[in-house]
Amino acid sequence: MRALVAERLRLTRWDSGAERRVLSGSAMLLLSIAGACLTGLLAQVCVRLPLGFTPVPFTGQVLGVLICGAFLGGGYGLLSQVIYVGAGATGLSRFAGLSGGFGALQGVTGGYLIGFVVAA
């Protein structure tokens, strides 16, 4: 009986590690786009707290960046934030306060937006 249990545990460990399923590249690309949309949504929906000592408000974008980095991994998390910052830089209203455009990257929040790409 003990040998049967040991053999069963050995097979279970081997199967769980070796037969791991991975999503395709196109599925990960769609999840990266969804992550960019999530970050933009959290920038608008979550509380926007203006801080007195800096012109940069506290928004939910950081939560979106961290969620994308945690669930998508480093490469696709980075891609999701490149899509987010790129969409906002082209003029879509994706940044906090429904702002967008290349001027947002040149303003006081530009460093934070570029930092989102690295943080993911």
C-alpha positions, 0 to 999 in steps of 0.5 A: 500500500505504501509503495502504491501511494508513493508511486501515485505521488511521484506521478502526480508531481511529474504530471503537474509540472510537465504537462502545464498548459500555456496560452497561445501568443494571440491569447496573450496579446488579447489579454495584454490589450485587456490589461491596457483597457483595465488600466485605463478604466481604473484611471477613470473609475477609482478615486482621484485624490489630489495631493497637496505636495505634488501636482500628480494625483493618486489614481487607480492606474498603479493598481492596473499596472501591478495587476497586469504585471502580476497576471501577464508576466514581465513581457506581456505586462510590459506590452499591455502598458506600452499599448496603454501609454501609446493609446493615450499618447495618440490622443485617446482619453485613457489617462487620469481625468480623461486626458490624453495626447502627447502633451500628457507625456511631456507634463508632470505625469509623463515620468509616471506614465513611462514608469508604468511600462517599466513597473509592469 
